[in-house]
Amino acid sequence: RDMISNSHATEFLCLGAHHMDWRVRLRGPLQVGESNPASTEMRPGGVAHNVWRGRSFSGRDAQLVSLRSPEERLYMAVEHLDGSLANGIACLDAYDDLDANFLSQNETAVAQSLDLVVDGNCTADLFAALPEHACLALVAVSPSKVVRLKSGLSKAQWLFCNQAELTEFRRLVDDLPSDLAIVETLGADGVRLHADNQIHAFGAPTLLADVPDETGLGDTLAAAILTHVPKLA
């Protein structure tokens, strides 16, 4: 239950997943039920880690708080030749320790942060125990874990999710908070911003080169928006 973090107070705190991403890139079309030639790469990942890394790329201060020993947790992304996701396999049971007790162990860091980002790998009781915060952003991780974030929605200013996750939120919650800004990612079709009872669509920019790996792009987008978009009133 030890945590990892840097030691200084920071304005931007990311709380949640930090583990190893094992990327398996297919060398041809996926043949279901057959042996498929592929190349592999392993590197640090996890939603909170990806947001922290995206923020750090901008040269801005950020802190990551998660469990120690990320090599003991694994997310495997099986990717098509073009980098798009074919399947994802998560071996992340250890994140059951990202609970209300873990939150209380880090209450000082949470209280000192101006921006708090919490990802959906944390348990439901952690979201229920979250304090009121000046700028709280929740980042969904999969439709199956959306239910964990439910009790945190009323305290959040931002929700980042994909289309399938937003559909699940709406199934679970009769009325999402009206003051919650929702960034819905649509892959190659861009994003939709749901705010102030309006929906704003933004197409994806024209890329000057192919994207070699799509894993973590939504998390990086969350970091960019939280860094560069003015705070909501």
Disulfide bonds with the S-S distance in Angstrom:
none
